[in-house]
Amino acid sequence: MPAREEEIKQYIEFEISDQIFGIDVLNSREIIKPQEITILPDSPEFVEGIINLREEIIPIINLEKKFNIRSNKNKVINRQVIIITINKLLIGLKVNEVNGIIRINNKKIKDIPGITQKLNKNYIKGVASLDKGLLIILDINNIFSKEEIKQLKKVNENI
């Protein structure tokens, strides 16, 4: 169903390196401080490891590696993990910092430039202009390929 022109949605605004991203708040379960991560051998490169959150094993994804973003080592980082659900699978997105919840009118969200569409970046819903820069809005259902989802499910099954 297409979004209405005047619809206002809430997004979790977070940073990865110097980039600002957002996901629909309805797609998140909670935001936690990082816990001790158990590293798993032979997992995909972007999987940092797993955590046990209230008796649920959750793979932790390093979005810098997943999106191939170079880390800004000089920046002070307040790492946090956004817990999301994709295909009934809990996944933790490790981000540098969660800035908060913001409200954006859908008509302020622009389509991504054509060059990125040609690069098959269908996980980017759009871009919104904020006072501090551009906010890249992610579609969490398209961040991972079907094959990557299978790999993440295997990570959980092998525990």
C-alpha positions in Angstrom: 0.0 0.0 0.0 1.6 3.3 -1.0 2.2 5.8 1.8 -0.1 8.8 2.0 1.5 12.2 1.1 1.0 13.7 4.5 1.7 10.6 6.6 4.2 11.2 9.4 6.3 8.2 10.5 8.7 7.7 13.4 12.2 6.5 12.7 15.1 5.4 14.9 17.9 7.6 13.9 21.4 6.1 14.3 24.9 6.5 13.1 27.4 4.2 11.4 30.7 5.9 11.0 29.8 9.4 9.9 26.6 8.4 8.1 23.1 8.9 9.5 20.6 6.1 9.0 17.0 5.5 10.0 14.7 2.6 10.3 10.9 2.6 10.9 10.4 2.4 14.7 7.7 -0.2 14.0 10.3 -2.5 12.6 12.3 -2.5 15.9 11.8 -4.5 19.1 14.2 -2.7 21.4 17.5 -0.9 21.7 20.1 -2.4 24.0 23.7 -1.7 25.2 26.2 -4.1 23.7 26.7 -7.3 25.7 29.5 -9.8 25.6 29.4 -11.2 22.1 30.3 -14.9 21.4 32.2 -15.2 18.2 31.1 -18.0 15.9 33.6 -19.7 13.5 32.7 -19.8 9.8 29.9 -17.3 10.1 29.4 -14.6 7.4 32.0 -11.7 7.6 29.3 -9.2 8.7 28.1 -11.4 11.6 30.0 -10.2 14.7 28.8 -13.1 16.8 25.8 -13.9 19.0 24.4 -12.7 22.3 22.0 -14.3 24.8 19.2 -11.8 25.4 16.7 -13.1 27.9 17.2 -16.7 26.8 17.0 -15.8 23.1 20.1 -16.3 21.0 20.5 -13.3 18.6 23.1 -12.9 15.8 24.8 -9.5 15.9 25.4 -7.8 12.6 28.2 -5.3 12.1 26.5 -2.8 9.7 29.8 -1.1 8.8 31.0 -4.5 7.3 27.6 -5.3 5.8 27.4 -1.9 4.0 31.1 -1.7 3.4 31.5 1.6 5.2 34.9 2.6 6.4 34.9 3.2 10.2 35.9 6.6 11.5 38.3 5.5 14.2 38.7 9.0 15.7 35.0 9.4 16.5 33.8 8.7 20.1 31.4 5.9 19.8 28.6 4.9 22.2 27.8 1.5 20.6 24.3 0.2 20.8 22.3 -2.7 19.3 18.9 -2.3 17.7 17.0 -5.6 17.9 14.8 -6.2 14.8 12.8 -9.1 13.5 13.1 -10.3 9.9 11.2 -13.4 8.8 10.5 -14.4 12.5 14.3 -14.2 13.1 15.6 -11.8 15.8 18.7 -9.9 14.6 20.8 -7.3 16.4 22.1 -4.4 14.3 25.3 -3.1 15.9 25.5 0.7 15.4 27.8 3.4 16.5 25.2 5.4 18.3 21.4 5.8 18.4 20.5 9.5 18.3 16.9 9.0 19.1 13.4 8.8 17.5 12.6 11.4 14.8 9.3 12.1 13.0 9.4 12.7 9.3 6.6 13.6 6.9 6.6 11.1 4.0 6.6 14.0 1.4 10.1 15.0 2.8 11.5 11.6 1.9 13.1 11.6 -1.6 13.8 8.6 -3.8 17.4 7.5 -3.9 19.5 8.6 -6.9 19.4 6.4 -9.9 23.1 5.4 -9.6 22.5 3.6 -6.3 19.4 1.8 -7.8 21.7 0.4 -10.5 23.9 -0.9 -7.8 21.0 -3.0 -6.5 20.6 -1.2 -3.2 17.0 -2.0 -2.7 17.4 -1.9 1.1 17.4 1.9 0.8 13.8 3.3 1.0 14.8 6.9 0.5 16.7 9.9 1.8 15.5 12.7 4.0 17.2 16.0 4.6 17.9 16.9 8.2 19.6 19.9 9.7 22.7 17.8 10.4 22.8 16.1 7.0 21.1 13.4 4.9 19.3 10.6 6.6 19.3 7.3 4.7 16.2 5.4 5.4 16.6 1.6 5.3 14.1 -1.1 4.5 15.0 -3.8 7.0 13.2 -6.4 5.0 15.7 -5.9 2.2 19.0 -5.5 4.1 19.8 -9.2 3.8 19.5 -11.4 0.7 17.5 -14.6 0.9 20.8 -16.5 1.1 22.0 -14.3 4.0 18.8 -14.9 5.9 19.3 -18.7 5.4 22.8 -18.3 6.8 21.6 -16.3 9.8 18.9 -19.0 10.5 21.7 -21.6 10.3 23.7 -19.6 12.9 20.7 -19.9 15.3 20.1 -23.6 14.5 23.7 -24.5 15.1 23.7 -23.2 18.7 
